[in-house]
Amino acid sequence: MAGILSRGVMTSGGAGVDGVYNQDLSPNSMTIEFGGVDNTFEEVYRSADAVAEVIQEYIYEELDR
C-alpha cells in the first residue's frame, strides 16, 4: 500500500518554549505522536501500524546480530 505517512513535522520554539516533551526522562527515549484534530481514527491507526512494522523490523534485526 502506497501513501503519505506524514504531512510534515510541526516544531515550536521561541521565548518560553524549551522543546522538551518527556524525552528528557531517559537518554534512550523518544516521543511519537499520531494524528491531530484533522485526522480520522482510521488515519491514526494506519500510521501507528506502519510505524509499528518499522520498529518490529528493527528489533528483529538487532536480535539477529
All heavy atoms as TSV, in Angstrom:
chain	resi	resn	atom	element	x	y	z
A	1	MET	N	N	0.850	-1.170	0.000
A	1	MET	CA	C	0.000	0.000	0.000
A	1	MET	C	C	0.896	1.234	0.000
A	1	MET	O	O	1.764	1.381	0.837
A	1	MET	CB	C	-0.883	-0.013	1.242
A	1	MET	CG	C	-1.641	1.272	1.411
A	1	MET	SD	S	-2.395	1.551	3.032
A	1	MET	CE	C	-3.134	0.028	3.435
A	2	ALA	N	N	0.687	2.106	-0.935
A	2	ALA	CA	C	1.467	3.345	-1.006
A	2	ALA	C	C	0.621	4.483	-0.487
A	2	ALA	O	O	-0.593	4.489	-0.616
A	2	ALA	CB	C	1.895	3.604	-2.437
A	3	GLY	N	N	1.288	5.442	0.091
A	3	GLY	CA	C	0.569	6.601	0.584
A	3	GLY	C	C	1.494	7.517	1.345
A	3	GLY	O	O	2.672	7.225	1.530
A	4	ILE	N	N	0.941	8.587	1.790
A	4	ILE	CA	C	1.705	9.570	2.548
A	4	ILE	C	C	1.551	9.267	4.023
A	4	ILE	O	O	0.431	9.131	4.523
A	4	ILE	CB	C	1.207	10.992	2.231
A	4	ILE	CG1	C	1.443	11.310	0.764
A	4	ILE	CG2	C	1.899	12.010	3.116
A	4	ILE	CD1	C	0.830	12.605	0.307
A	5	LEU	N	N	2.661	9.159	4.717
A	5	LEU	CA	C	2.610	8.887	6.152
A	5	LEU	C	C	2.624	10.177	6.958
A	5	LEU	O	O	2.094	10.235	8.046
A	5	LEU	CB	C	3.785	7.995	6.554
A	5	LEU	CG	C	3.785	7.495	7.975
A	5	LEU	CD1	C	2.524	6.700	8.278
A	5	LEU	CD2	C	5.001	6.636	8.236
A	6	SER	N	N	3.231	11.232	6.427
A	6	SER	CA	C	3.328	12.483	7.174
A	6	SER	C	C	3.040	13.676	6.273
A	6	SER	O	O	3.464	13.716	5.132
A	6	SER	CB	C	4.739	12.633	7.751
A	6	SER	OG	O	4.899	13.890	8.366
A	7	ARG	N	N	2.317	14.612	6.814
A	7	ARG	CA	C	2.066	15.869	6.110
A	7	ARG	C	C	3.113	16.904	6.490
A	7	ARG	O	O	3.032	18.044	6.081
A	7	ARG	CB	C	0.682	16.388	6.448
A	7	ARG	CG	C	-0.416	15.507	5.915
A	7	ARG	CD	C	-1.772	16.104	6.245
A	7	ARG	NE	N	-2.809	15.187	5.818
A	7	ARG	CZ	C	-3.907	14.949	6.488
A	7	ARG	NH1	N	-4.132	15.577	7.608
A	7	ARG	NH2	N	-4.791	14.095	6.039
A	8	GLY	N	N	4.060	16.499	7.318
A	8	GLY	CA	C	5.107	17.406	7.763
A	8	GLY	C	C	5.316	17.283	9.257
A	8	GLY	O	O	4.585	16.583	9.950
A	9	VAL	N	N	6.322	17.955	9.735
A	9	VAL	CA	C	6.660	17.943	11.151
A	9	VAL	C	C	6.436	19.340	11.699
A	9	VAL	O	O	6.929	20.322	11.142
A	9	VAL	CB	C	8.131	17.520	11.362
A	9	VAL	CG1	C	8.505	17.606	12.826
A	9	VAL	CG2	C	8.351	16.114	10.829
A	10	MET	N	N	5.681	19.414	12.766
A	10	MET	CA	C	5.446	20.705	13.404
A	10	MET	C	C	6.466	20.895	14.514
A	10	MET	O	O	6.689	19.993	15.321
A	10	MET	CB	C	4.033	20.767	13.995
A	10	MET	CG	C	2.959	20.710	12.960
A	10	MET	SD	S	1.240	20.735	13.549
A	10	MET	CE	C	1.300	20.900	15.270
A	11	THR	N	N	7.102	22.045	14.523
A	11	THR	CA	C	8.044	22.367	15.591
A	11	THR	C	C	7.574	23.644	16.271
A	11	THR	O	O	6.801	24.418	15.707
A	11	THR	CB	C	9.464	22.582	15.041
A	11	THR	OG1	O	9.446	23.656	14.104
A	11	THR	CG2	C	9.986	21.326	14.355
A	12	SER	N	N	8.017	23.817	17.487
A	12	SER	CA	C	7.693	25.046	18.189
A	12	SER	C	C	8.958	25.581	18.831
A	12	SER	O	O	9.869	24.841	19.152
A	12	SER	CB	C	6.612	24.808	19.250
A	12	SER	OG	O	7.028	23.825	20.165
A	13	GLY	N	N	9.002	26.853	18.984
A	13	GLY	CA	C	10.164	27.481	19.582
A	13	GLY	C	C	9.835	28.894	19.987
A	13	GLY	O	O	8.699	29.342	19.882
A	14	GLY	N	N	10.836	29.572	20.465
A	14	GLY	CA	C	10.640	30.950	20.878
A	14	GLY	C	C	10.703	31.091	22.377
A	14	GLY	O	O	10.963	30.132	23.108
A	15	ALA	N	N	10.443	32.261	22.828
A	15	ALA	CA	C	10.515	32.562	24.255
A	15	ALA	C	C	9.543	31.695	25.046
A	15	ALA	O	O	8.385	31.544	24.683
A	15	ALA	CB	C	10.202	34.035	24.482
A	16	GLY	N	N	10.035	31.080	26.096
A	16	GLY	CA	C	9.198	30.270	26.979
A	16	GLY	C	C	8.927	28.863	26.483
A	16	GLY	O	O	8.185	28.124	27.105
A	17	VAL	N	N	9.527	28.464	25.370
A	17	VAL	CA	C	9.331	27.120	24.828
A	17	VAL	C	C	10.669	26.402	24.846
A	17	VAL	O	O	11.622	26.843	24.218
A	17	VAL	CB	C	8.778	27.167	23.382
A	17	VAL	CG1	C	8.644	25.771	22.814
A	17	VAL	CG2	C	7.460	27.899	23.346
A	18	ASP	N	N	10.749	25.306	25.606
A	18	ASP	CA	C	12.035	24.603	25.698
A	18	ASP	C	C	12.150	23.433	24.734
A	18	ASP	O	O	13.214	22.885	24.539
A	18	ASP	CB	C	12.311	24.140	27.119
A	18	ASP	CG	C	11.334	23.087	27.614
A	18	ASP	OD1	O	10.490	22.617	26.849
A	18	ASP	OD2	O	11.439	22.730	28.798
A	19	GLY	N	N	11.051	22.999	24.111
A	19	GLY	CA	C	11.103	21.917	23.132
A	19	GLY	C	C	11.357	20.548	23.729
A	19	GLY	O	O	11.712	19.617	23.015
A	20	VAL	N	N	11.187	20.381	25.029
A	20	VAL	CA	C	11.411	19.095	25.687
A	20	VAL	C	C	10.053	18.553	26.128
A	20	VAL	O	O	9.332	19.199	26.875
A	20	VAL	CB	C	12.353	19.247	26.909
A	20	VAL	CG1	C	12.523	17.935	27.639
A	20	VAL	CG2	C	13.700	19.788	26.470
A	21	TYR	N	N	9.710	17.371	25.627
A	21	TYR	CA	C	8.418	16.771	25.929
A	21	TYR	C	C	8.603	15.366	26.479
A	21	TYR	O	O	8.350	14.386	25.796
A	21	TYR	CB	C	7.556	16.722	24.668
A	21	TYR	CG	C	7.381	18.089	24.036
A	21	TYR	CD1	C	8.203	18.504	23.000
A	21	TYR	CD2	C	6.409	18.954	24.495
A	21	TYR	CE1	C	8.037	19.757	22.429
A	21	TYR	CE2	C	6.235	20.199	23.935
A	21	TYR	CZ	C	7.061	20.601	22.899
A	21	TYR	OH	O	6.897	21.826	22.352
A	22	ASN	N	N	9.103	15.235	27.663
A	22	ASN	CA	C	9.298	13.966	28.374
A	22	ASN	C	C	10.430	13.111	27.820
A	22	ASN	O	O	10.817	12.149	28.460
A	22	ASN	CB	C	8.023	13.126	28.429
A	22	ASN	CG	C	6.957	13.766	29.272
A	22	ASN	OD1	O	7.254	14.530	30.170
A	22	ASN	ND2	N	5.719	13.461	28.989
A	23	GLN	N	N	10.967	13.410	26.637
A	23	GLN	CA	C	12.068	12.595	26.127
A	23	GLN	C	C	13.334	12.801	26.947
A	23	GLN	O	O	14.282	12.044	26.822
A	23	GLN	CB	C	12.325	12.827	24.635
A	23	GLN	CG	C	12.894	14.180	24.288
A	23	GLN	CD	C	11.845	15.219	23.964
A	23	GLN	OE1	O	10.737	15.174	24.459
A	23	GLN	NE2	N	12.201	16.174	23.138
A	24	ASP	N	N	13.346	13.790	27.817
A	24	ASP	CA	C	14.497	14.019	28.676
A	24	ASP	C	C	14.509	13.078	29.878
A	24	ASP	O	O	15.480	13.045	30.634
A	24	ASP	CB	C	14.524	15.470	29.162
A	24	ASP	CG	C	13.311	15.827	30.000
A	24	ASP	OD1	O	12.221	15.294	29.724
A	24	ASP	OD2	O	13.454	16.642	30.926
A	25	LEU	N	N	13.467	12.281	30.062
A	25	LEU	CA	C	13.385	11.386	31.215
A	25	LEU	C	C	14.305	10.184	31.094
A	25	LEU	O	O	14.652	9.551	32.075
A	25	LEU	CB	C	11.941	10.916	31.426
A	25	LEU	CG	C	10.942	12.027	31.729
A	25	LEU	CD1	C	9.536	11.449	31.840
A	25	LEU	CD2	C	11.318	12.773	32.998
A	26	SER	N	N	14.696	9.841	29.885
A	26	SER	CA	C	15.600	8.723	29.638
A	26	SER	C	C	16.454	9.062	28.421
A	26	SER	O	O	15.936	9.595	27.433
A	26	SER	CB	C	14.805	7.446	29.374
A	26	SER	OG	O	15.663	6.403	28.968
A	27	PRO	N	N	17.754	8.722	28.464
A	27	PRO	CA	C	18.606	9.057	27.326
A	27	PRO	C	C	18.268	8.271	26.055
A	27	PRO	O	O	18.689	8.638	24.969
A	27	PRO	CB	C	20.012	8.723	27.812
A	27	PRO	CG	C	19.815	7.734	28.911
A	27	PRO	CD	C	18.498	8.081	29.538
A	28	ASN	N	N	17.488	7.207	26.167
A	28	ASN	CA	C	17.157	6.375	25.012
A	28	ASN	C	C	15.670	6.376	24.698
A	28	ASN	O	O	15.108	5.386	24.245
A	28	ASN	CB	C	17.626	4.934	25.245
A	28	ASN	CG	C	19.118	4.848	25.346
A	28	ASN	OD1	O	19.830	5.449	24.551
A	28	ASN	ND2	N	19.613	4.151	26.343
A	29	SER	N	N	15.013	7.503	24.938
A	29	SER	CA	C	13.578	7.566	24.686
A	29	SER	C	C	13.267	8.543	23.567
A	29	SER	O	O	14.074	9.391	23.217
A	29	SER	CB	C	12.835	7.986	25.959
A	29	SER	OG	O	13.153	9.320	26.296
A	30	MET	N	N	12.085	8.381	23.003
A	30	MET	CA	C	11.607	9.336	22.011
A	30	MET	C	C	10.091	9.428	22.138
A	30	MET	O	O	9.438	8.507	22.621
A	30	MET	CB	C	12.022	8.924	20.593
A	30	MET	CG	C	11.077	8.018	19.886
A	30	MET	SD	S	11.455	7.748	18.150
A	30	MET	CE	C	12.892	6.734	18.250
A	31	THR	N	N	9.569	10.543	21.726
A	31	THR	CA	C	8.130	10.757	21.731
A	31	THR	C	C	7.623	10.671	20.295
A	31	THR	O	O	8.150	11.333	19.415
A	31	THR	CB	C	7.792	12.147	22.314
A	31	THR	OG1	O	8.302	12.234	23.638
A	31	THR	CG2	C	6.298	12.384	22.321
A	32	ILE	N	N	6.637	9.810	20.086
A	32	ILE	CA	C	5.998	9.706	18.774
A	32	ILE	C	C	4.523	10.010	18.988
A	32	ILE	O	O	3.859	9.355	19.781
A	32	ILE	CB	C	6.162	8.298	18.163
A	32	ILE	CG1	C	7.629	7.940	18.008
A	32	ILE	CG2	C	5.432	8.205	16.830
A	32	ILE	CD1	C	7.869	6.525	17.534
A	33	GLU	N	N	4.029	10.994	18.283
A	33	GLU	CA	C	2.617	11.347	18.375
A	33	GLU	C	C	1.945	11.052	17.046
A	33	GLU	O	O	2.510	11.293	15.987
A	33	GLU	CB	C	2.460	12.824	18.728
A	33	GLU	CG	C	3.027	13.157	20.089
A	33	GLU	CD	C	2.847	14.609	20.478
A	33	GLU	OE1	O	2.252	15.373	19.675
A	33	GLU	OE2	O	3.295	14.980	21.563
A	34	PHE	N	N	0.734	10.530	17.118
A	34	PHE	CA	C	-0.020	10.180	15.921
A	34	PHE	C	C	-1.268	11.029	15.835
A	34	PHE	O	O	-2.050	11.091	16.764
A	34	PHE	CB	C	-0.440	8.699	15.952
A	34	PHE	CG	C	0.709	7.748	15.942
A	34	PHE	CD1	C	1.214	7.244	17.120
A	34	PHE	CD2	C	1.289	7.375	14.752
A	34	PHE	CE1	C	2.283	6.364	17.115
A	34	PHE	CE2	C	2.364	6.502	14.731
A	34	PHE	CZ	C	2.859	5.991	15.919
A	35	GLY	N	N	-1.444	11.659	14.694
A	35	GLY	CA	C	-2.681	12.348	14.403
A	35	GLY	C	C	-2.839	13.691	15.079
A	35	GLY	O	O	-2.038	14.118	15.893
A	36	GLY	N	N	-3.881	14.327	14.695
A	36	GLY	CA	C	-4.253	15.635	15.221
A	36	GLY	C	C	-5.739	15.833	15.029
A	36	GLY	O	O	-6.466	14.898	14.669
A	37	VAL	N	N	-6.183	17.041	15.228
A	37	VAL	CA	C	-7.618	17.318	15.174
A	37	VAL	C	C	-8.215	17.086	13.786
A	37	VAL	O	O	-9.424	16.871	13.670
A	37	VAL	CB	C	-7.928	18.754	15.646
A	37	VAL	CG1	C	-7.551	18.933	17.095
A	37	VAL	CG2	C	-7.224	19.780	14.777
A	38	ASP	N	N	-7.391	17.112	12.753
A	38	ASP	CA	C	-7.902	16.935	11.393
A	38	ASP	C	C	-7.813	15.496	10.891
A	38	ASP	O	O	-8.175	15.228	9.750
A	38	ASP	CB	C	-7.141	17.844	10.419
A	38	ASP	CG	C	-7.384	19.311	10.698
A	38	ASP	OD1	O	-8.511	19.651	11.126
A	38	ASP	OD2	O	-6.462	20.120	10.499
A	39	ASN	N	N	-7.332	14.568	11.724
A	39	ASN	CA	C	-7.176	13.177	11.313
A	39	ASN	C	C	-8.340	12.324	11.786
A	39	ASN	O	O	-8.891	12.545	12.854
A	39	ASN	CB	C	-5.884	12.574	11.872
A	39	ASN	CG	C	-4.667	13.220	11.283
A	39	ASN	OD1	O	-4.020	14.023	11.940
A	39	ASN	ND2	N	-4.344	12.883	10.050
A	40	THR	N	N	-8.661	11.317	10.983
A	40	THR	CA	C	-9.657	10.328	11.397
A	40	THR	C	C	-8.949	9.235	12.188
A	40	THR	O	O	-7.729	9.094	12.135
A	40	THR	CB	C	-10.328	9.691	10.168
A	40	THR	OG1	O	-9.340	8.931	9.441
A	40	THR	CG2	C	-10.951	10.727	9.257
A	41	PHE	N	N	-9.722	8.453	12.926
A	41	PHE	CA	C	-9.135	7.328	13.642
A	41	PHE	C	C	-8.487	6.349	12.670
A	41	PHE	O	O	-7.444	5.772	12.960
A	41	PHE	CB	C	-10.184	6.604	14.502
A	41	PHE	CG	C	-10.480	7.305	15.795
A	41	PHE	CD1	C	-11.732	7.848	16.023
A	41	PHE	CD2	C	-9.512	7.425	16.771
A	41	PHE	CE1	C	-12.007	8.500	17.215
A	41	PHE	CE2	C	-9.772	8.064	17.967
A	41	PHE	CZ	C	-11.030	8.613	18.188
A	42	GLU	N	N	-9.098	6.153	11.516
A	42	GLU	CA	C	-8.527	5.252	10.506
A	42	GLU	C	C	-7.125	5.704	10.107
A	42	GLU	O	O	-6.211	4.889	9.995
A	42	GLU	CB	C	-9.436	5.182	9.287
A	42	GLU	CG	C	-8.918	4.246	8.205
A	42	GLU	CD	C	-9.808	4.218	6.970
A	42	GLU	OE1	O	-10.983	4.611	7.056
A	42	GLU	OE2	O	-9.290	3.801	5.917
A	43	GLU	N	N	-6.943	6.999	9.889
A	43	GLU	CA	C	-5.624	7.525	9.521
A	43	GLU	C	C	-4.615	7.322	10.644
A	43	GLU	O	O	-3.468	6.934	10.400
A	43	GLU	CB	C	-5.720	9.014	9.183
A	43	GLU	CG	C	-6.473	9.304	7.906
A	43	GLU	CD	C	-6.753	10.777	7.718
A	43	GLU	OE1	O	-6.971	11.502	8.709
A	43	GLU	OE2	O	-6.747	11.205	6.542
A	44	VAL	N	N	-5.029	7.566	11.862
A	44	VAL	CA	C	-4.129	7.404	13.008
A	44	VAL	C	C	-3.740	5.941	13.172
A	44	VAL	O	O	-2.568	5.613	13.357
A	44	VAL	CB	C	-4.788	7.945	14.297
A	44	VAL	CG1	C	-3.941	7.631	15.518
A	44	VAL	CG2	C	-5.014	9.444	14.187
A	45	TYR	N	N	-4.704	5.041	13.093
A	45	TYR	CA	C	-4.411	3.610	13.223
A	45	TYR	C	C	-3.491	3.127	12.105
A	45	TYR	O	O	-2.580	2.333	12.336
A	45	TYR	CB	C	-5.697	2.779	13.229
A	45	TYR	CG	C	-6.577	3.010	14.433
A	45	TYR	CD1	C	-7.957	2.927	14.322
A	45	TYR	CD2	C	-6.047	3.314	15.680
A	45	TYR	CE1	C	-8.783	3.131	15.417
A	45	TYR	CE2	C	-6.860	3.525	16.780
A	45	TYR	CZ	C	-8.217	3.432	16.649
A	45	TYR	OH	O	-9.027	3.649	17.731
A	46	ARG	N	N	-3.718	3.595	10.893
A	46	ARG	CA	C	-2.882	3.198	9.764
A	46	ARG	C	C	-1.441	3.669	9.975
A	46	ARG	O	O	-0.492	2.938	9.720
A	46	ARG	CB	C	-3.469	3.771	8.468
A	46	ARG	CG	C	-3.024	3.065	7.234
A	46	ARG	CD	C	-3.820	3.429	5.985
A	46	ARG	NE	N	-3.990	4.862	5.806
A	46	ARG	CZ	C	-5.163	5.471	5.659
A	46	ARG	NH1	N	-6.280	4.772	5.675
A	46	ARG	NH2	N	-5.235	6.771	5.489
A	47	SER	N	N	-1.277	4.886	10.465
A	47	SER	CA	C	0.063	5.412	10.749
A	47	SER	C	C	0.738	4.625	11.863
A	47	SER	O	O	1.923	4.283	11.771
A	47	SER	CB	C	-0.014	6.891	11.141
A	47	SER	OG	O	-0.495	7.666	10.082
A	48	ALA	N	N	0.000	4.327	12.919
A	48	ALA	CA	C	0.559	3.563	14.033
A	48	ALA	C	C	0.982	2.168	13.563
A	48	ALA	O	O	2.043	1.663	13.972
A	48	ALA	CB	C	-0.448	3.460	15.172
A	49	ASP	N	N	0.189	1.540	12.711
A	49	ASP	CA	C	0.547	0.223	12.171
A	49	ASP	C	C	1.840	0.290	11.364
A	49	ASP	O	O	2.702	-0.586	11.476
A	49	ASP	CB	C	-0.577	-0.330	11.292
A	49	ASP	CG	C	-1.773	-0.814	12.079
A	49	ASP	OD1	O	-1.643	-1.021	13.304
A	49	ASP	OD2	O	-2.848	-0.976	11.465
A	50	ALA	N	N	1.987	1.336	10.537
A	50	ALA	CA	C	3.199	1.467	9.716
A	50	ALA	C	C	4.433	1.667	10.585
A	50	ALA	O	O	5.471	1.041	10.353
A	50	ALA	CB	C	3.035	2.636	8.740
A	51	VAL	N	N	4.329	2.509	11.594
A	51	VAL	CA	C	5.475	2.741	12.488
A	51	VAL	C	C	5.789	1.478	13.289
A	51	VAL	O	O	6.951	1.129	13.495
A	51	VAL	CB	C	5.217	3.949	13.409
A	51	VAL	CG1	C	6.292	4.073	14.474
A	51	VAL	CG2	C	5.145	5.226	12.582
A	52	ALA	N	N	4.764	0.761	13.717
A	52	ALA	CA	C	4.974	-0.483	14.459
A	52	ALA	C	C	5.723	-1.508	13.611
A	52	ALA	O	O	6.604	-2.219	14.121
A	52	ALA	CB	C	3.638	-1.055	14.921
A	53	GLU	N	N	5.409	-1.589	12.317
A	53	GLU	CA	C	6.126	-2.513	11.433
A	53	GLU	C	C	7.604	-2.167	11.349
A	53	GLU	O	O	8.460	-3.051	11.387
A	53	GLU	CB	C	5.520	-2.485	10.027
A	53	GLU	CG	C	4.269	-3.297	9.884
A	53	GLU	CD	C	3.810	-3.353	8.437
A	53	GLU	OE1	O	4.679	-3.526	7.538
A	53	GLU	OE2	O	2.599	-3.236	8.207
A	54	VAL	N	N	7.911	-0.887	11.238
A	54	VAL	CA	C	9.307	-0.457	11.154
A	54	VAL	C	C	10.048	-0.776	12.448
A	54	VAL	O	O	11.159	-1.306	12.430
A	54	VAL	CB	C	9.390	1.056	10.841
A	54	VAL	CG1	C	10.812	1.571	10.977
A	54	VAL	CG2	C	8.846	1.341	9.456
A	55	ILE	N	N	9.419	-0.492	13.585
A	55	ILE	CA	C	10.053	-0.775	14.876
A	55	ILE	C	C	10.249	-2.268	15.057
A	55	ILE	O	O	11.308	-2.727	15.510
A	55	ILE	CB	C	9.226	-0.174	16.033
A	55	ILE	CG1	C	9.286	1.355	15.954
A	55	ILE	CG2	C	9.723	-0.676	17.378
A	55	ILE	CD1	C	8.346	2.069	16.903
A	56	GLN	N	N	9.256	-3.059	14.685
A	56	GLN	CA	C	9.361	-4.511	14.802
A	56	GLN	C	C	10.508	-5.042	13.943
A	56	GLN	O	O	11.308	-5.862	14.398
A	56	GLN	CB	C	8.058	-5.174	14.381
A	56	GLN	CG	C	8.106	-6.688	14.432
A	56	GLN	CD	C	6.830	-7.318	13.914
A	56	GLN	OE1	O	6.088	-6.715	13.141
A	56	GLN	NE2	N	6.564	-8.533	14.335
A	57	GLU	N	N	10.611	-4.561	12.717
A	57	GLU	CA	C	11.691	-4.994	11.833
A	57	GLU	C	C	13.054	-4.639	12.416
A	57	GLU	O	O	13.978	-5.447	12.403
A	57	GLU	CB	C	11.517	-4.353	10.461
A	57	GLU	CG	C	12.508	-4.849	9.431
A	57	GLU	CD	C	12.226	-4.271	8.052
A	57	GLU	OE1	O	11.048	-4.238	7.645
A	57	GLU	OE2	O	13.194	-3.841	7.404
A	58	TYR	N	N	13.172	-3.443	12.951
A	58	TYR	CA	C	14.440	-3.011	13.560
A	58	TYR	C	C	14.806	-3.903	14.747
A	58	TYR	O	O	15.950	-4.343	14.868
A	58	TYR	CB	C	14.337	-1.550	14.014
A	58	TYR	CG	C	15.544	-1.091	14.757
A	58	TYR	CD1	C	16.704	-0.726	14.066
A	58	TYR	CD2	C	15.560	-1.035	16.137
A	58	TYR	CE1	C	17.841	-0.314	14.760
A	58	TYR	CE2	C	16.689	-0.622	16.818
A	58	TYR	CZ	C	17.824	-0.267	16.128
A	58	TYR	OH	O	18.949	0.128	16.812
A	59	ILE	N	N	13.844	-4.197	15.601
A	59	ILE	CA	C	14.116	-5.031	16.774
A	59	ILE	C	C	14.553	-6.424	16.351
A	59	ILE	O	O	15.520	-6.972	16.877
A	59	ILE	CB	C	12.874	-5.094	17.706
A	59	ILE	CG1	C	12.678	-3.734	18.372
A	59	ILE	CG2	C	13.026	-6.209	18.748
A	59	ILE	CD1	C	11.375	-3.600	19.134
A	60	TYR	N	N	13.855	-7.021	15.382
A	60	TYR	CA	C	14.235	-8.363	14.914
A	60	TYR	C	C	15.620	-8.366	14.312
A	60	TYR	O	O	16.390	-9.316	14.508
A	60	TYR	CB	C	13.211	-8.908	13.918
A	60	TYR	CG	C	11.916	-9.356	14.562
A	60	TYR	CD1	C	10.728	-9.270	13.874
A	60	TYR	CD2	C	11.893	-9.889	15.844
A	60	TYR	CE1	C	9.533	-9.691	14.463
A	60	TYR	CE2	C	10.722	-10.296	16.426
A	60	TYR	CZ	C	9.545	-10.207	15.738
A	60	TYR	OH	O	8.383	-10.622	16.313
A	61	GLU	N	N	15.981	-7.315	13.567
A	61	GLU	CA	C	17.325	-7.235	13.002
A	61	GLU	C	C	18.371	-7.127	14.101
A	61	GLU	O	O	19.433	-7.746	14.012
A	61	GLU	CB	C	17.431	-6.045	12.049
A	61	GLU	CG	C	16.731	-6.267	10.735
A	61	GLU	CD	C	16.770	-5.039	9.843
A	61	GLU	OE1	O	17.439	-4.051	10.199
A	61	GLU	OE2	O	16.138	-5.073	8.772
A	62	GLU	N	N	18.083	-6.375	15.141
A	62	GLU	CA	C	19.031	-6.232	16.253
A	62	GLU	C	C	19.199	-7.544	17.005
A	62	GLU	O	O	20.279	-7.871	17.467
A	62	GLU	CB	C	18.574	-5.114	17.208
A	62	GLU	CG	C	18.742	-3.724	16.645
A	62	GLU	CD	C	20.190	-3.367	16.374
A	62	GLU	OE1	O	21.030	-3.516	17.284
A	62	GLU	OE2	O	20.491	-2.944	15.243
A	63	LEU	N	N	18.114	-8.306	17.164
A	63	LEU	CA	C	18.188	-9.582	17.873
A	63	LEU	C	C	18.981	-10.619	17.084
A	63	LEU	O	O	19.562	-11.529	17.683
A	63	LEU	CB	C	16.788	-10.100	18.159
A	63	LEU	CG	C	15.983	-9.326	19.190
A	63	LEU	CD1	C	14.553	-9.861	19.261
A	63	LEU	CD2	C	16.638	-9.372	20.558
A	64	ASP	N	N	18.986	-10.507	15.770
A	64	ASP	CA	C	19.705	-11.467	14.923
A	64	ASP	C	C	21.198	-11.217	14.883
A	64	ASP	O	O	21.943	-12.030	14.346
A	64	ASP	CB	C	19.153	-11.446	13.493
A	64	ASP	CG	C	17.817	-12.156	13.395
A	64	ASP	OD1	O	17.510	-12.961	14.281
A	64	ASP	OD2	O	17.099	-11.912	12.412
A	65	ARG	N	N	21.664	-10.126	15.412
A	65	ARG	CA	C	23.090	-9.798	15.372
A	65	ARG	C	C	23.899	-10.736	16.198
A	65	ARG	O	O	23.719	-11.261	17.160
A	65	ARG	CB	C	23.339	-8.372	15.863
A	65	ARG	CG	C	22.887	-7.365	14.847
A	65	ARG	CD	C	23.205	-6.008	15.341
A	65	ARG	NE	N	23.152	-5.092	14.225
A	65	ARG	CZ	C	23.678	-3.895	14.237
A	65	ARG	NH1	N	24.289	-3.453	15.282
A	65	ARG	NH2	N	23.579	-3.106	13.213
